[in-house]
Structures are given as structure tokens and as C-alpha cells.
Amino acid sequence: MSILEHFTEKALQLMRESHTYRKMRLLTSPESSHVKVASEAFFKEQLLLASNSYLDLANIPELKQAMAEAVLEWGTGSGGARLTTGNKTPHEDLEKQIAAFKGAEAAISFGTGYMANVGTISALCNKNDIVFSDELNHASIIDGIRLSRAKCYVYKHNDLDDLKRQIAEAVNSNGEKLQNPSVRGLIVTDAVFSMDGDLADLPALLKIARENGTLLMIDEAHATGVVGRTGRGLAEYFGCEHADVTVGTLSKAVACEGGFVVGKKQLVEFLKNKARSFIFTTAMSPAVAFAACNNLRYLAKHPERVKKLQSNVDFFCRALHRFGLNVPSVPSAIVPILVGDEEKALKLSLKLEEEGILIPAIRYPTVPKGRARLRASLMATHSEEDLELAAQKIAEIFKHLE
Ligand SMILES: *Cc1c(COP(=O)(O)O)cnc(C)c1O
């Protein structure tokens, strides 16, 4: 066996033994509320309760047509980095549209949301700086912090007293550091937490950031197009100002590809010059930038879609309650149905798939041991009949397994 084979086989074996080995599911139809899943013996239609395409914009004929025409006009690729020859009209239009949508001074787009987080945190912070990070933050935030080499204090999930304690401790053990204007403290948090569907308390975090002279960065990947009366995110939901740095993605509710940061003009100018995941990569395909911009414009013109999504979430949570399942009423489109036991969660998910309902089981290490769950995510195009039936089936199988 070669060194590589030995190493990879051992790692795979360990993953299989600890039930963390992952296999990809193959979908043979476009992402929508109903999809076809390739299974061992046959193709089966499933009700999809697992998508990030919350507003189901991926298959709207006029949006598809617009993207196709953009390919005909702009070709297949951008041909260069944004700072060389890649920057085309659709890229700048997209950034104007993002800034307008978020009510921010300026926006910068990245190839993905992952790249937005990694590039932004590592541009803003270096090894002298201090980051305060919610324990449930997305992997791309964690990777950005690691890349920055800043000192990181992890606070308990949404526990603002713990955050204050950690800030106090950081001030203590770093002397005057946090008061030194050349040293930055950065609080960073998901806006909507991806496994629990709960929100960060933006007004309270803004207050803590102001009181302690730190920056605040929030990641609205699951909030954009979902949270707030018209889907503009946490500031709209709470009726408060924006964080200093707001990250988002164009790959979830916007149903395209790319990530972004919005904030002050100067922040955006800084990131264009400093964020390595912006500089050292080819600009997204102009047709993709065009489609993201066009989808975002569509979203802004159709707040009723956001409203329908929100009413679906409300309907689904109430249906689950009616069938005797205890789920939190979430302010996002992610509904966690806590099961506890890992094996039971997996069985539940498999049984549901046999019934034509696709809801993944989320287990350790994605969530803590003994906190396994079904993670349902809703779309604006689910019908109430679909959701009622799904809630009933989930409750039935849940009880059957007890
Ligand atoms: C999905 C997600 C990202 C990554 O966005 P992509 O555009 O898919 O790379 C970043 N942060 C959070 C919180 C996410 O859920």
C-alpha cells in the first residue's frame, strides 16, 4: 500500500466506524419543492424539506431565460480576476443591487459566501487582534479566524453574558490591548444559526460592540430573503442599524452563486484591496453575476414570496405542535425537530424518505452528542397540504419508533 492509500484508507475507516462517513445523494431533477432522487433501484419523487433555496427562485422561467440570455451576451467565463480583466458590467451592477437591497453604502461580491467570510475576517484581523466567536458559527467563519491567526475567544451559543465575560477576560489578559486603536476586537456571529434556526440578537450585540469598542460582523447566509418583513435580514427584523460588517450569500434564497459583504464604502474599498479570496481568484462568470443581480431584483419586487415562506414556516410549526411534536417557533426557515438519539434520528429520516419526504438527520459532530435532529427547511412554494401531510407523517413515524 502506498503512503497515500494507507493514510486515506485509515481516515476513511475511522469515519465509517464512527458513523461520520458521508455519501452524496444524487438528485436527477432541478432544485425545487419536489425533486427526483436516484435511489438504488428506482427514481423516486420526494417532497424536499431540505433545501436552502428558500424562495424557490431557481426554476422561474423568466429568471432562467434572463440567465440564458446573459450567457449569450457575456459568454461562459470572465477570463480574469476582478482586479485584472474580470470586472465586467454585470459584476458592478450586482454590487450596486446588493447594496441597494441591503440599504447599505456599498457592497463587494465574492465567488462564494465561504470566500466572503474567509477573506473578510483574514483581511480585518491579524495575529495581534482578538475575535469573539459564537460556538455555533459556520465553518467558513471558523476558517477565516484561523487564517487570520487572531486570538479567538469562543462564547456560548447566543449567550451574551458569556460574551461579556469573555470580553472582560480578553481585556484582563491582554492588558490595554483592546483600548489600543491599532488592535481590533471583532465579534462575529451567524445571523440565523443553520442547525437551530434561531437568530442572533443584533440590537444587543450592537450595544455590546459599542460599549467595548469592538467591531461587529454578522453572517446573513440563511437570513437574506428570509428574515425581516421583506427578507432584508436582521436589521429589518429588529428595526435596528446594520452591523459594521454584514456577510451574505447569493446561493441560498437568491438561488444563484456568490457571496457578498455590505457596509461602509471605505470597508468595501479596503476589502477590494486586501481580501485575498477576492484578489487571487477569477471573477465569477459574468452571466452568473447577471443572474444573481436579476434574481435579487426579482426578490425585491416580490415581497409576497418572502411572506409566503414565513407563513409556511408558521403553518408547519403549528401543524407539528398539533400532532404532538414539540418544536420551537423559529423566526427563520429552518425548523429543527429534536430527536436526541443519533440512531433514531437516522431511522426516522430513512423512513420518511421511503414515504417520499426528504428531511436529513443531523447528527454528531455537526450537532452535540445526544442532540440529533431532523432539520427541516421550508420553501415559499410548499403547499399547506404538503406541509400538513409531512407533519402528520413525521409525528406518526416518530411515535412508532418510541
Ligand atoms: C452556506 C453558508 C455559508 C457559505 O455560503 P456559500 O455561498 O454556500 O459558500 C456561509 N455562512 C453560513 C452561515 C452559511 O450557512
The ligand as a Tripos MOL2 file, in Angstrom:
@<TRIPOS>MOLECULE
LIG
   15    15     1     0     0
SMALL
NO_CHARGES

@<TRIPOS>ATOM
      1 C1        -23.9950   28.4790    3.4660 C.3       1 LIG1
      2 C2        -23.2800   29.3510    4.4040 C.ar      1 LIG1
      3 C3        -22.1000   29.9980    4.0300 C.ar      1 LIG1
      4 C4        -21.4090   29.7110    2.7230 C.3       1 LIG1
      5 O1        -22.0470   30.2850    1.6550 O.3       1 LIG1
      6 P1        -21.7620   29.6860    0.1870 P.3       1 LIG1
      7 O2        -22.1900   30.7650   -0.7260 O.co2     1 LIG1
      8 O3        -22.5650   28.4450    0.0780 O.co2     1 LIG1
      9 O4        -20.3010   29.4090    0.1250 O.co2     1 LIG1
     10 C5        -21.5250   30.8890    4.9160 C.ar      1 LIG1
     11 N1        -22.0780   31.1080    6.1260 N.ar      1 LIG1
     12 C6        -23.2020   30.4900    6.5330 C.ar      1 LIG1
     13 C7        -23.7660   30.7960    7.8690 C.3       1 LIG1
     14 C8        -23.8340   29.5840    5.6840 C.ar      1 LIG1
     15 O5        -24.9350   28.9610    6.0880 O.3       1 LIG1
@<TRIPOS>BOND
     1     1     2 1
     2     2     3 ar
     3     2    14 ar
     4     3     4 1
     5     3    10 ar
     6     4     5 1
     7     5     6 1
     8     6     7 2
     9     6     8 1
    10     6     9 1
    11    10    11 ar
    12    11    12 ar
    13    12    13 1
    14    12    14 ar
    15    14    15 1
@<TRIPOS>SUBSTRUCTURE
     1 LIG1         1 GROUP 0 **** ****
